[in-house]
């Protein structure tokens, strides 16, 4: 459900997408891009220390921290549904870090510009 909501939000709002891949230096490159573009664009980015398959969908939906527990997942589902189905402010740009070995999942719903 969360991945489908992220796909819908990206399709609905059409943000620019910058994908950062590779083995070394992804987080540093992302931080540098965010520093340069922060004054001219609104943006969401993947969390620095987040890992796993939810990294990109969380960034696309504006969910800042990964966590656990029933309240966290209830909040995630609410944000996902709200972002996908209710008009809202959405960032102009997504800077997404693609974890090693997950490029097929990444490109299945977030095509970089």
Rosetta blueprint (number, residue, H / E / L):
1 X L
2 X H
3 X H
4 X H
5 X H
6 X H
7 X H
8 X H
9 X H
10 X H
11 X H
12 X H
13 X H
14 X L
15 X L
16 X E
17 X E
18 X E
19 X E
20 X E
21 X L
22 X L
23 X L
24 X L
25 X L
26 X H
27 X H
28 X H
29 X H
30 X H
31 X H
32 X H
33 X H
34 X H
35 X H
36 X H
37 X H
38 X L
39 X L
40 X L
41 X L
42 X L
43 X E
44 X E
45 X E
46 X L
47 X L
48 X L
49 X L
50 X L
51 X L
52 X L
53 X L
54 X L
55 X H
56 X H
57 X H
58 X H
59 X H
60 X H
61 X H
62 X L
63 X L
64 X L
65 X L
66 X L
67 X L
68 X L
69 X L
70 X H
71 X H
72 X H
73 X H
74 X H
75 X H
76 X H
77 X H
78 X H
79 X H
80 X H
81 X H
82 X H
83 X H
84 X H
85 X H
86 X L
87 X L
88 X L
89 X L
90 X L
91 X L
92 X L
93 X E
94 X E
95 X E
96 X E
97 X E
98 X L
99 X L
100 X L
101 X L
102 X L
103 X H
104 X H
105 X H
106 X H
107 X H
108 X H
109 X H
110 X L
111 X L
112 X L
113 X L
